[in-house]
Amino acid sequence: MADEVKINPSEVSHDAQLLADNVADGVEKAPKVDFDADYELAKEMSVSPIDNTEEGQKAAEAAVAPQYQMPEPEDMTVEPGVTGNPDDYMSMASEIGTGNESVGNVDDDLVKKALELGQPGQ
């Protein structure tokens, strides 16, 4: 399929500007481009001759082969013990906080006081 190239006179390059002026003046005809033929030619050029041989296939497989073995995932089962008891959450929070305390002045007493003040209906 041959398509006509639309020339933009405001093109930046000198060659494109000269061609656009010549086409506008009627000195030259606008170039025709066969995109389908160009595409087919590009597909042919993108494959190296060695790629069609057995040696090329081995080289391609070696290039894309995984370098590291991935371990199989392990199934982990977690059974949450939802009780609704605030004391359970306090013990869980103190276990998590061991060794990873954030900088600040929040301690267990302050958390207990916040829990007591946060109870609805009091």
C-alpha positions as CSV (number, residue, x, y, z in Angstrom):
1,M,0.0,0.0,0.0
2,A,1.7,3.2,-1.1
3,D,0.8,6.3,0.9
4,E,1.6,9.9,0.2
5,V,4.0,11.6,2.6
6,K,2.4,14.7,4.0
7,I,5.1,17.4,4.2
8,N,5.0,19.9,7.0
9,P,6.6,23.2,5.8
10,S,7.6,24.1,9.4
11,E,9.9,21.0,9.6
12,V,13.2,21.8,11.3
13,S,15.8,20.1,9.1
14,H,17.1,22.0,6.0
15,D,16.5,19.0,3.7
16,A,12.9,18.7,4.7
17,Q,12.4,22.4,4.3
18,L,13.9,22.4,0.8
19,L,11.7,19.4,-0.2
20,A,8.6,21.0,1.2
21,D,9.3,24.2,-0.7
22,N,10.0,22.3,-3.9
23,V,6.8,20.3,-3.5
24,A,4.8,23.5,-2.7
25,D,6.2,25.2,-5.8
26,G,5.5,22.2,-8.0
27,V,9.2,21.5,-8.8
28,E,9.1,18.0,-7.2
29,K,6.4,15.5,-6.6
30,A,5.8,14.4,-3.0
31,P,7.6,11.1,-2.3
32,K,5.5,7.9,-2.1
33,V,6.1,5.4,0.7
34,D,5.1,1.8,0.7
35,F,4.8,1.1,4.4
36,D,3.9,-2.6,4.0
37,A,6.9,-3.4,1.8
38,D,9.2,-1.4,4.2
39,Y,7.7,-3.4,7.1
40,E,8.3,-6.7,5.5
41,L,11.9,-5.7,4.6
42,A,12.5,-4.6,8.2
43,K,11.3,-8.0,9.5
44,E,13.7,-9.7,7.2
45,M,16.6,-7.5,8.3
46,S,15.8,-8.0,12.0
47,V,16.7,-11.7,11.9
48,S,20.4,-12.6,11.6
49,P,21.3,-15.4,9.3
50,I,22.8,-17.3,12.2
51,D,19.5,-17.2,14.0
52,N,18.1,-19.7,11.4
53,T,20.7,-22.3,12.2
54,E,20.9,-24.8,15.0
55,E,23.9,-23.1,16.4
56,G,22.0,-19.8,16.5
57,Q,19.1,-21.4,18.3
58,K,21.5,-22.9,21.0
59,A,23.1,-19.5,21.4
60,A,19.7,-17.8,21.9
61,E,18.6,-20.4,24.4
62,A,21.8,-20.0,26.4
63,A,21.4,-16.2,26.3
64,V,17.9,-16.3,27.7
65,A,18.3,-19.3,30.0
66,P,17.6,-18.6,33.7
67,Q,20.8,-18.0,35.6
68,Y,19.4,-18.8,39.0
69,Q,17.0,-21.5,40.1
70,M,13.9,-20.2,41.8
71,P,12.9,-22.0,45.0
72,E,9.4,-23.4,45.2
73,P,7.1,-21.3,47.4
74,E,6.4,-22.6,50.8
75,D,2.8,-22.7,52.1
76,M,2.4,-20.8,55.3
77,T,-0.7,-21.1,57.3
78,V,-1.6,-18.3,59.7
79,E,-4.4,-18.8,62.2
80,P,-5.5,-15.6,63.7
81,G,-6.9,-15.9,67.1
82,V,-9.5,-13.2,67.2
83,T,-10.9,-12.9,70.7
84,G,-12.0,-9.3,71.1
85,N,-10.1,-9.1,74.4
86,P,-7.9,-6.0,74.6
87,D,-5.4,-7.7,76.8
88,D,-4.5,-10.1,73.9
89,Y,-3.7,-7.1,71.7
90,M,-1.6,-5.5,74.5
91,S,0.5,-8.6,74.7
92,M,0.8,-8.8,71.0
93,A,1.8,-5.2,70.7
94,S,4.5,-5.6,73.4
95,E,5.9,-8.6,71.5
96,I,6.1,-6.7,68.2
97,G,7.6,-3.6,69.9
98,T,10.6,-5.6,71.2
99,G,13.8,-4.3,69.6
100,N,11.9,-2.0,67.2
101,E,10.8,0.7,69.6
102,S,10.1,4.0,67.9
103,V,11.6,7.2,69.2
104,G,9.2,9.0,71.5
105,N,7.6,9.0,74.9
106,V,4.9,6.3,74.4
107,D,5.1,3.5,76.9
108,D,2.8,0.7,78.0
109,D,1.1,2.9,80.7
110,L,0.2,5.6,78.2
111,V,-1.3,3.0,75.9
112,K,-3.3,1.5,78.7
113,K,-4.6,4.9,79.7
114,A,-5.5,5.6,76.0
115,L,-7.4,2.4,75.9
116,E,-9.3,3.2,79.1
117,L,-10.2,6.7,77.9
118,G,-11.3,5.3,74.5
119,Q,-13.9,3.0,75.9
120,P,-17.4,4.1,74.7
121,G,-20.0,5.1,77.2
122,Q,-17.7,6.3,79.9
